[in-house]
Amino acid sequence: MAQEPAATPASSAEVVLTDQMVELDPITVVATRTQQSWIDTLAAVSVVRPEQIEMLMPMRTQDLFQGMPGVTAIQNGNSTQTAINIRGLQDFGRVAVFVDGARQNFTQLGHGDGAGTFFVEPGLIADVDVVRGPVSNIYGSGAIGGVVTMRTKDANDIMRPNETWGVEADGEFAGNGPMGYGSLLGAARVGQNVDLFVGGTYRNQDDYKDGDGNEVAYTGYETWTGIAKATIRPADFHELKFEVMNYESQFTTGSSASSTATQYATDVTNTTAAASWNYSNPDDNLFDWRSSVYWNRVDEDQVKVVGSSSLITGDVGDPRSFVIDTVGFDANNTSRFTLGAVENAITYGGDYFHDDVDNTDDYGFGEGYNPSGERGVGGAFVQWKANYSTWLEAIAALRYDAYSLSSADGGTSGDRLSPKFTLGITPVAWLTVYGTYAEGYRAPSVTEALVAGPHPAVFSGGLTPFSFVPNPNLEAEIGKNKEVGVNIKQDNLFVTGDRLRIKANYYQNDVENYIELVTYGSPACIYQVRGYCVAYNDYSLAQYQNVDEARLRGFEFEGTYDAGKWFLGLSGQTMTGEVTAGPDEGQPLSTVQPDQITTTLGFRFWEGKLTVAARWTAVAAVTASDLPTNSVYDATDSFNLVSLYAGYQPNENTLVRFSVENLLDEQYTQYQNFLPSAGLTVKAGLTVRFGGGEVAQAEPALITK
């Protein structure tokens, strides 16, 4: 994935400097790979930039996605791994997640573990871009749910344009736990054409208390991150970037909130190495080149520390490990030309990634849930984007995907062409209406296609085995998304300099060949996985099959109004999902998230130096009628979260922040989690930046786009 335009130093050049100055529209490339403002993109795109991250004061990765319509970050309190659900789709790569262009494909399926998670330090994140639905089919294989990209901080986030060095120190403290966080990031500019960046972070969280004042066991963790980047501009408009990042985390995790449930002492290392080469010359209409290669390795080592002896989990002291190496590349180019009154941009390229899964559990069934094997997934695409005058925009794209899976137990492969077409009309300058039809293609994962072997099941009468059966004929899922939306962009609406931005859309995503786990045997169920029974009081078999078709529908809204001295934000979602074919026809999908709405109201004082804001999020209940029969997830009550924030920036190099999360001390458990979330939490943070030196103004030919 090509690097997105780097944010400017510290809190970004978009930071409000006076009561009447408001932020610029963020630029995104995630939907079409061409630079476009967030509000002008003909897709359901949400972005988070440094100024929003400062207000969120994220302690956990899921905090970065607060209030984002159609998006839920699932992160149990006893783990630092995060799963992303977009429009009711998650697990096994249905949502493609990239950190600095490196794809995150870790899976540890089991009793309460995730079938598609990633690890990242939220304090290092500078930008988040999310596109919902398979409309970004040029971005990579598998993303029938959507795409999430995150960019970590870089030299340009630390140094001013005319400086030769910069240092940023950040410290945060939270009372519920407590939690402490610190980071030290440094950057240097060597001449005009070399930027260096290096830094590290440390975070420590003790067990927190829930809204009832009870300490939630095993919610403490410790993480470290080291990162280094080098950006080199060897010639006019060319940019090379090299990066190495190492993340380590330690926590104790299990599959239940019970104090007697099996628990594992867990040590995770997530290592990424990436390199990119970009060329962008505003006077060159033929070449606008972006390319990258990456290697990502997740190594999760666990030792059982709590629980009784079991054929499934082994004895206390028994180890197991889950390792995945992902190697990939991405390359694309955009050529631009004009035919009459039509401006055209043709983007074409390809991408490929290879997963090598090596899991070991000699004492339990962790390796049975997560078979070792290899998967190669690649594709190529072409996209045509045309603009006629200022009122008509059309996008047509075609993607070819191919994959192959292999292991000692067999393999499978497949390929497909997936189209996309979008038409946008701007009848008046402030309103754009668009419609989209897009398809996405998700290859089965190694686990789904190749899981095999006997699994011991425990029940009151003794031990009865059942067996997983591999399915080398498993077909890929196909998402077919229909969507209509509106973009509203109006300046100087009520007062000079104010800005109104609204994105709203309605979608229907029909997923063919939906993959689920099915079983054969006696109907007397004694064990469930992911909402389906996999063990009975008689011999049975379990296998992933293309048994269902699913339909997901929903409405999403995201809007902001900024008048300089005050600002208002409103976002929300409502969605439904059900199985529309197969033996479970009519059953709701267990991964559909509850309706929710988030409102933010803020004020700026003292020429923008002081910002205060309040955020209210209301989340609906998930009742038993909303869940499929034998769902592995529990129903949850509705809840309301109120948070306060105050940030004071006396100068461009200092920022003091305070926040109160869950002000009402609400007792709640997020849907799909089994641990209650934290109660009232008071946080404070201080960011200090130093910089110096002076570099001569670069020649225009050396400034990259």
C-alpha positions in Angstrom: 0.0 0.0 0.0 1.4 3.4 -0.9 2.0 5.7 2.0 -0.6 8.4 2.6 0.4 12.0 2.7 2.1 12.6 6.0 0.5 14.8 8.6 2.3 18.0 9.4 4.2 18.4 12.7 2.8 18.0 16.2 -0.9 18.2 16.2 -1.1 18.9 12.5 -1.4 22.1 10.5 -5.1 21.8 10.7 -5.2 22.7 14.4 -7.3 25.6 15.3 -5.2 28.7 16.0 -8.0 31.3 16.5 -11.7 31.2 17.3 -12.6 31.7 13.6 -10.1 29.2 12.0 -11.5 25.7 11.5 -9.9 22.5 10.2 -9.3 21.6 6.6 -11.0 18.6 5.1 -8.7 15.5 5.6 -7.3 13.9 2.5 -7.8 10.1 2.0 -6.8 7.6 -0.6 -8.3 4.5 0.9 -11.4 4.3 -1.2 -10.0 4.8 -4.7 -6.1 5.1 -4.3 -6.4 8.6 -5.7 -6.1 11.6 -3.3 -9.4 13.1 -2.5 -10.9 14.9 0.4 -12.9 12.8 2.9 -16.2 14.6 2.2 -15.9 14.4 -1.6 -15.2 10.6 -1.7 -18.1 8.7 -3.2 -18.0 6.0 -0.5 -18.8 5.4 3.1 -15.4 6.6 4.4 -14.5 7.7 8.0 -11.2 9.3 9.0 -9.5 10.0 12.3 -6.7 12.6 12.4 -4.3 13.8 15.1 -6.6 16.4 16.6 -9.4 13.8 17.0 -6.9 11.2 18.5 -5.8 13.9 21.0 -9.4 14.2 22.2 -9.9 10.5 22.4 -6.8 9.9 24.5 -6.8 6.2 23.5 -5.7 3.7 26.2 -6.7 0.7 24.0 -6.8 0.3 20.3 -10.6 0.1 20.3 -10.7 3.7 21.5 -9.6 4.9 18.1 -12.9 3.8 16.6 -15.3 5.4 19.1 -18.3 6.9 17.5 -17.4 5.7 14.0 -20.7 4.6 12.2 -20.9 1.0 11.1 -17.6 0.1 12.8 -17.0 -1.7 16.1 -13.6 -2.6 17.5 -13.9 -5.7 19.7 -11.3 -5.9 22.4 -11.9 -7.8 25.6 -10.4 -6.3 28.8 -8.0 -9.2 29.3 -6.2 -8.9 25.9 -4.5 -6.3 23.8 -5.6 -7.9 20.5 -8.3 -6.2 18.6 -10.9 -7.4 16.0 -12.7 -5.0 13.7 -16.4 -5.5 12.8 -17.7 -3.5 9.8 -21.4 -3.7 9.0 -21.7 -7.0 10.8 -18.8 -8.7 9.0 -15.7 -9.8 10.8 -13.2 -12.7 11.2 -11.0 -14.5 8.7 -10.1 -11.4 6.7 -13.6 -10.2 5.9 -12.2 -6.8 7.1 -8.7 -6.1 5.7 -6.5 -4.3 8.3 -3.2 -2.6 7.3 -0.7 -0.9 9.6 1.8 1.2 7.6 0.9 -0.8 4.6 1.5 -4.2 6.2 -1.5 -6.5 6.2 -2.5 -7.9 9.6 -3.7 -11.5 9.3 -3.3 -13.1 12.7 -5.9 -15.7 13.8 -6.2 -17.6 17.0 -9.5 -19.4 16.9 -10.6 -21.0 20.1 -12.6 -20.6 23.3 -13.2 -16.9 23.2 -10.3 -16.0 21.0 -10.5 -14.0 17.8 -10.6 -15.4 14.2 -8.9 -12.2 12.9 -7.1 -9.8 15.2 -4.2 -7.4 15.3 -1.8 -5.8 17.8 -0.8 -2.1 17.7 0.1 0.6 20.2 -2.7 3.3 19.9 -0.3 6.0 21.1 1.8 5.6 18.0 -1.1 6.0 15.5 -1.3 9.3 13.6 -4.1 8.6 11.1 -6.9 6.1 10.7 -8.9 5.6 7.5 -11.9 3.2 7.2 -13.9 2.4 4.1 -17.1 0.4 4.8 -18.3 -2.3 2.4 -16.5 -4.0 -0.5 -16.4 -0.8 -2.5 -12.6 -0.6 -2.2 -12.0 -3.8 -4.2 -8.8 -2.3 -5.7 -7.3 -2.3 -2.3 -6.7 -6.0 -1.7 -8.4 -9.4 -1.6 -10.9 -10.5 1.0 -12.3 -7.2 2.1 -16.0 -7.9 1.7 -16.7 -6.1 4.9 -14.3 -3.1 4.4 -10.8 -1.8 4.8 -9.0 -0.3 7.8 -5.7 1.5 7.3 -3.6 3.0 10.1 -0.5 5.2 9.8 2.0 5.4 12.6 3.8 8.7 13.4 6.7 9.8 11.3 9.3 12.5 11.0 6.9 15.1 9.7 4.7 14.6 12.7 7.6 15.7 14.9 9.5 18.3 13.0 8.3 21.7 11.6 9.0 22.1 7.9 12.0 24.5 8.5 13.6 22.4 11.3 16.5 19.9 11.2 15.5 18.0 14.4 12.6 17.5 16.7 11.7 15.5 19.8 8.3 14.7 21.2 7.7 13.4 24.7 4.3 12.2 25.7 3.0 11.0 29.1 -0.4 9.9 30.2 -2.0 8.6 33.5 -5.4 7.1 34.2 -6.8 6.5 37.6 -8.8 3.3 37.0 -6.1 0.6 37.3 -4.0 2.7 37.4 -2.6 3.1 33.9 0.7 4.8 32.9 1.9 5.6 29.4 5.1 7.2 28.1 6.6 7.8 24.7 9.7 9.5 23.4 10.0 10.1 19.6 12.8 11.8 17.8 13.4 13.0 14.2 16.2 14.5 12.3 16.5 16.0 8.8 19.8 15.4 7.0 20.0 18.0 4.3 16.9 18.4 2.3 16.4 14.8 1.2 16.8 12.5 4.2 14.5 12.3 7.2 15.1 10.0 10.1 12.7 8.9 12.8 13.1 6.7 15.9 11.1 6.2 19.1 9.7 4.0 21.7 6.6 3.6 23.9 5.7 1.9 27.2 2.3 1.3 28.7 1.3 -0.4 31.9 -2.3 -1.1 33.0 -3.3 -2.8 36.3 -6.7 -4.5 36.7 -9.5 -2.0 36.3 -12.8 -1.7 38.1 -16.2 -1.9 36.4 -19.1 0.4 36.9 -20.2 -1.5 40.0 -16.8 -0.9 41.6 -15.7 -4.5 41.3 -12.1 -5.2 40.1 -12.1 -7.2 36.9 -9.5 -9.9 37.1 -6.8 -10.3 34.4 -7.4 -6.9 32.8 -3.9 -5.7 33.4 -1.3 -5.7 30.7 2.1 -4.3 29.7 3.3 -3.2 26.3 6.5 -1.9 24.7 7.0 -0.6 21.1 10.2 0.4 19.3 10.0 2.0 15.8 12.5 3.4 13.3 12.0 5.0 9.9 14.1 6.5 7.2 12.8 8.6 4.3 15.1 9.3 1.4 14.4 11.5 -1.7 17.1 10.4 -4.1 15.8 12.3 -7.1 13.1 14.9 -8.0 9.7 13.7 -6.8 10.9 10.2 -5.8 10.6 9.0 -2.2 11.9 5.8 -0.6 10.8 4.9 2.9 12.1 2.1 5.1 10.6 1.1 8.4 11.1 -1.4 11.2 8.6 -1.7 14.2 8.6 -4.2 17.0 5.6 -4.4 19.4 5.6 -6.6 22.6 2.7 -7.2 25.0 2.2 -9.3 28.1 -1.2 -10.2 29.6 -3.2 -13.0 31.1 -6.2 -14.1 29.1 -8.9 -16.8 29.0 -12.3 -17.6 27.6 -14.5 -16.7 30.5 -14.9 -14.1 33.3 -15.0 -17.0 35.9 -12.1 -17.0 38.3 -11.8 -20.8 37.8 -11.8 -20.7 34.0 -8.6 -21.6 32.1 -6.2 -18.7 31.9 -3.0 -18.3 29.9 0.0 -16.1 30.6 0.5 -14.6 27.1 3.5 -13.0 25.5 3.0 -11.4 22.0 5.6 -10.1 19.6 4.4 -8.3 16.5 7.3 -7.4 14.2 7.0 -5.4 10.9 9.5 -4.5 8.3 8.4 -2.5 5.3 9.8 -0.5 2.4 8.1 1.7 -0.1 8.9 3.7 -3.3 6.6 6.5 -4.4 6.9 8.8 -7.4 4.5 11.8 -7.7 5.1 14.7 -10.0 2.2 17.1 -10.5 3.4 17.8 -14.0 3.7 14.2 -15.0 0.3 12.9 -16.1 1.5 9.4 -17.1 3.1 8.2 -13.9 1.9 8.6 -10.3 3.6 5.5 -8.8 3.1 3.9 -5.4 4.6 0.6 -4.3 5.5 -1.2 -1.1 6.8 -4.5 0.2 6.4 -5.8 3.8 6.9 -8.6 6.2 4.8 -9.0 9.3 5.3 -11.7 12.0 3.0 -12.3 15.0 4.3 -14.7 17.6 2.0 -15.4 20.5 3.4 -17.7 23.2 1.1 -18.9 26.0 1.5 -20.9 29.1 -1.5 -22.3 31.0 -1.5 -20.8 34.5 -5.1 -21.4 35.8 -7.5 -24.2 35.2 -8.1 -27.9 35.8 -6.5 -30.7 33.8 -8.1 -31.1 30.4 -7.6 -32.9 27.1 -8.5 -29.6 25.4 -6.2 -27.2 27.3 -3.7 -29.5 29.0 -2.3 -29.0 32.5 -1.1 -25.9 34.3 2.4 -25.1 33.0 1.8 -26.5 29.5 2.9 -24.2 26.7 1.5 -23.5 23.2 2.3 -21.0 20.5 0.6 -19.4 17.5 2.9 -17.9 14.7 2.0 -16.3 11.4 4.4 -14.8 8.9 2.8 -12.6 6.2 4.9 -11.4 3.3 3.4 -9.1 0.7 3.7 -6.4 -1.9 1.5 -3.8 -3.5 2.1 -1.7 -6.6 -0.1 0.7 -8.5 0.1 3.6 -10.9 -2.3 6.3 -11.9 -2.3 7.9 -15.4 -4.3 11.1 -16.1 -5.6 12.6 -19.3 -8.4 14.9 -20.6 -10.8 14.0 -23.4 -12.9 17.0 -24.3 -14.5 18.2 -21.1 -13.9 14.9 -19.2 -10.9 14.5 -16.9 -9.8 10.9 -16.6 -7.6 9.0 -14.1 -6.7 5.3 -14.8 -5.3 3.4 -11.8 -3.9 -0.1 -12.3 -1.8 -2.4 -10.3 -1.6 -5.6 -8.3 -1.0 -7.0 -4.8 -0.1 -10.3 -3.3 0.4 -11.7 0.2 1.5 -15.1 1.5 0.6 -16.4 5.0 2.8 -19.1 6.6 1.0 -20.4 9.7 3.0 -22.5 12.2 1.1 -23.3 15.4 2.1 -25.8 18.1 0.2 -27.2 21.0 1.6 -30.6 22.1 -0.7 -30.8 25.2 -4.1 -29.5 24.2 -6.2 -28.8 21.1 -5.0 -25.3 20.3 -3.3 -26.6 17.2 -6.5 -28.5 16.2 -8.5 -25.2 16.2 -5.6 -23.5 14.3 -4.0 -25.8 11.8 -0.6 -24.9 10.3 -0.4 -24.3 6.6 0.2 -21.8 3.8 -2.0 -19.5 1.9 -1.2 -17.3 -1.1 -3.6 -14.6 -2.2 -3.1 -12.2 -5.0 -4.9 -10.0 -7.5 -4.7 -7.3 -10.1 -7.1 -4.4 -10.8 -7.8 -1.5 -13.1 -10.0 1.5 -12.2 -11.3 4.3 -14.4 -12.3 7.5 -12.7 -13.9 10.3 -14.8 -15.1 13.8 -13.9 -17.3 15.8 -16.2 -17.4 19.5 -15.3 -18.2 19.8 -11.6 -21.5 17.9 -11.5 -20.7 14.3 -12.7 -18.3 11.7 -11.5 -18.1 8.1 -12.6 -15.9 5.3 -11.3 -15.6 1.8 -12.9 -13.2 -0.9 -11.7 -12.5 -4.5 -12.3 -10.4 -6.7 -10.0 -9.1 -10.3 -10.6 -8.4 -12.4 -7.5 -6.7 -15.8 -7.2 -5.7 -17.8 -4.1 -4.3 -21.2 -3.1 -4.2 -23.1 0.2 -2.0 -26.0 1.0 -1.0 -28.2 4.0 -0.3 -31.8 4.7 -4.0 -32.5 4.9 -4.9 -31.0 1.4 -5.6 -27.7 -0.2 -7.9 -25.6 -2.3 -7.7 -22.8 -4.8 -10.0 -20.4 -6.8 -10.2 -17.2 -8.7 -12.7 -14.6 -9.8 -13.4 -11.2 -11.5 -15.1 -8.6 -9.3 -16.6 -5.5 -10.7 -17.4 -2.1 -9.2 -19.3 0.9 -10.6 -20.1 4.2 -8.9 -22.0 7.2 -10.3 -22.1 10.6 -8.4 -24.1 13.6 -9.3 -23.7 17.1 -7.9 -26.8 19.1 -8.9 -25.8 22.0 -6.6 -22.4 22.9 -5.3 -23.2 21.7 -1.7 -24.9 18.4 -2.4 -23.6 15.2 -4.1 -25.7 12.1 -4.5 -24.1 8.8 -5.4 -24.9 5.1 -6.1 -22.6 2.1 -6.0 -22.6 -1.5 -7.0 -19.4 -3.4 -5.9 -18.4 -7.0 -5.4 -15.7 -8.4 -3.2 -14.1 -11.8 -3.0 -12.8 -13.5 0.2 -10.7 -16.6 0.0 -11.2 -19.2 2.8 -8.6 -19.0 5.5 -6.2 -21.8 6.4 -8.3 -22.6 9.4 -11.6 -22.8 7.6 -10.4 -25.0 4.8 -7.8 -27.2 6.5 -8.9 -27.7 10.1 -8.8 -31.4 10.8 -8.5 -34.0 13.5 -10.2 -35.3 16.6 -11.3 -33.0 19.4 -12.1 -34.3 22.9 -15.4 -33.0 24.3 -16.2 -33.0 27.9 -19.7 -33.7 29.4 -21.1 -35.0 32.6 -21.2 -38.6 31.5 -17.5 -38.8 30.5 -15.4 -38.0 27.4 -16.8 -38.3 23.9 -14.6 -37.3 20.9 -15.7 -35.5 17.8 -13.6 -34.7 14.7 -13.0 -31.7 12.5 -13.1 -32.6 8.8 -11.1 -30.5 6.3 -13.0 -29.1 3.3 -10.6 -28.8 0.3 -13.6 -27.9 -1.9 -14.6 -24.9 0.2 -15.5 -22.0 -2.0 -14.7 -18.3 -1.5 -17.3 -15.9 -0.3 -18.6 -13.2 -2.6 -20.0 -9.9 -1.3 -22.4 -8.0 -3.6 -23.0 -4.5 -2.2 -25.6 -2.0 -3.3 -25.3 1.5 -1.8 -26.8 5.0 -2.1 -25.4 8.0 -0.3 -25.2 11.7 0.0 -22.3 14.1 0.7 -23.2 17.6 2.0 -20.5 20.3 2.1 -21.5 23.8 2.9 -19.3 26.7 4.1 -20.4 30.1 5.5 -23.8 28.7 6.2 -24.8 30.7 9.3 -21.7 32.7 10.2 -18.6 33.6 8.2 -16.1 30.7 8.2 -18.4 28.0 9.5 -18.4 24.6 7.9 -21.0 21.8 7.6 -20.0 18.3 6.6 -22.5 15.4 6.4 -22.1 11.9 4.9 -25.1 9.5 5.0 -25.7 6.2 3.2 -28.0 3.2 3.0 -26.5 -0.2 1.9 -27.4 -3.8 1.3 -24.6 -6.4 1.1 -25.6 -9.9 -0.1 -22.9 -12.4 0.7 -22.9 -15.6 -1.4 -21.3 -18.9 -0.3 -21.3 -17.6 3.3 -18.9 -19.9 5.3 -20.0 -21.3 8.7 -19.2 -24.3 10.8 -21.8 -27.2 10.6 -22.0 -30.4 12.4 -23.4 -34.0 11.9 -24.7 -36.2 14.7 -27.1 -36.4 17.6 -29.1 -33.2 18.3 -28.1 -33.3 22.0 -25.6 -30.5 22.0 -22.8 -30.4 24.7 -20.4 -27.9 23.2 -20.6 -24.8 21.0 -18.2 -22.8 18.9 -19.1 -19.5 17.3 -22.8 -20.1 17.8 -22.9 -23.6 16.3 -22.9 -26.9 18.1 -19.7 -28.9 17.4 -20.0 -31.7 20.1 -22.8 -34.0 21.0 -23.4 -36.9 23.4 -22.7 -39.1 20.5 -20.0 -39.2 17.9 -20.1 -36.2 15.5 -18.3 -34.4 12.8 -17.7 -30.7 12.3 -16.8 -29.0 9.0 -16.7 -25.5 7.6 -19.1 -25.4 4.6 -20.6 -23.0 2.1 -24.1 -23.6 3.6 -25.6 -20.1 3.8 -26.2 -16.9 2.0 -26.4 -13.8 4.2 -27.9 -10.3 3.7 -26.9 -7.2 5.7 -28.7 -3.9 5.5 -28.2 -0.7 7.3 -28.2 3.1 7.5 -25.1 5.2 8.6 -24.8 8.9 9.3 -21.8 11.1 10.1 -21.9 14.8 10.3 -20.0 17.8 11.8 -20.7 21.5 12.1 -17.8 23.8 13.1 -18.2 27.5 13.7 -14.8 28.1 15.1 -15.9 29.0 18.6 -17.9 25.9 18.9 -18.4 22.6 17.1 -21.0 19.8 17.0 -20.6 16.2 15.8 -23.3 13.5 15.3 -22.9 9.9 14.0 -24.9 6.8 14.2 -25.9 3.4 12.7 -28.6 0.9 12.5 -28.2 -2.5 10.8 -29.8 -5.9 10.4 -28.5 -9.1 9.1 -29.9 -12.6 8.5 -29.2 -15.8 6.7 -31.2 -15.8 3.5 -30.5 -19.4 2.2 -29.4 -22.7 3.5 -30.6 -24.7 6.6 -30.5 -21.7 8.8 -32.6 -19.4 6.6 -34.3 -16.7 8.5 -31.8 -16.9 11.4 -30.2 -13.5 12.4 -26.4 -13.2 12.1 -24.7 -13.2 15.5 -22.1 -10.6 14.4 -24.6 -7.8 13.7 -23.8 -4.9 16.1 -26.5 -3.0 18.1 -27.8 0.4 17.0 -26.0 3.3 18.4 -25.7 7.1 18.2 -22.8 9.4 19.3 -23.1 13.2 19.9 -20.1 15.5 20.5 -20.4 19.1 21.6 -17.3 21.3 22.1 -16.2 24.9 22.6 -12.9 26.8 22.0 -11.7 29.6 24.1 -8.7 32.0 24.3 -8.0 32.1 20.6 -8.3 28.3 20.3 -5.8 27.5 23.0 -8.4 25.9 25.2 -10.8 23.2 23.9 -13.5 21.6 26.0 -15.9 18.9 24.8 -18.5 16.4 25.9 -19.4 13.2 24.1 -22.5 11.0 24.7 -22.8 7.5 23.1 -26.1 5.6 23.4 -25.9 1.9 22.5 -29.1 -0.2 22.1 -29.6 -3.6 23.8 -29.1 -6.9 22.1 -32.0 -9.2 23.0 -32.3 -13.0 22.7 -34.6 -12.5 19.7 -31.7 -10.6 18.0 -29.5 -13.7 18.2 -29.5 -17.0 16.3 -30.4 -20.3 18.0 -27.5 -21.5 20.2 -25.6 -18.3 19.8 -22.2 -18.3 21.5 -22.7 -14.7 22.4 -24.8 -13.4 25.2 -27.5 -10.8 25.0 -26.5 -7.3 26.4 -28.4 -4.4 28.0 -28.5 -1.0 26.5 -26.1 1.6 28.0 -25.1 5.2 27.8 -21.5 6.5 28.0 -20.7 10.1 28.8 -17.2 11.5 28.5 -15.6 14.9 29.1 -12.5 16.4 27.6 -10.4 19.5 28.1 -7.2 20.4 26.2 -5.0 23.4 26.7 -2.3 24.3 24.2 -0.5 27.4 25.5 1.9 27.3 22.5 2.5 25.1 19.5 4.9 22.8 21.4 2.9 22.0 24.5 -0.5 20.3 25.0 -2.1 19.5 28.3 -5.1 17.1 28.2 -7.7 15.9 30.7 -10.6 13.6 30.2 -13.2 11.7 32.2 -14.4 8.5 30.5 -17.7 6.8 31.6 -18.6 9.8 33.7 -21.8 8.1 35.0 -19.9 5.0 36.1 -22.2 2.9 33.9 -22.0 -0.9 34.4 -22.0 -2.4 30.9 -20.5 -5.1 28.7 -19.9 -4.5 25.1 -21.7 -7.0 22.8 -19.4 -9.9 21.8 -17.2 -9.3 24.9 -17.5 -11.5 28.0 -15.8 -9.1 30.5 -17.5 -5.9 31.7 -15.8 -2.7 30.6 -14.2 -0.1 32.8 -16.2 2.2 35.0 -15.4 5.9 35.7 -11.9 6.6 34.5 -10.0 9.9 34.9 -7.1 10.6 32.5 -4.5 13.2 32.2 -1.8 13.7 29.6 1.1 16.1 28.7 2.8 16.3 25.3 5.9 18.4 24.9 7.8 19.0 21.7 11.2 20.4 21.1 12.8 21.4 17.8 15.6 23.4 16.3 17.9 24.0 13.5 17.0 25.6 10.2 17.0 24.1 6.8 17.0 26.1 3.6 13.8 26.1 1.7 13.7 23.1 -0.7 13.6 23.6 -4.4 10.1 23.0 -5.8 11.4 19.9 -7.7 12.3 18.2 -4.4 8.9 18.5 -2.7 6.9 15.4 -3.0 3.2 15.5 -3.6 
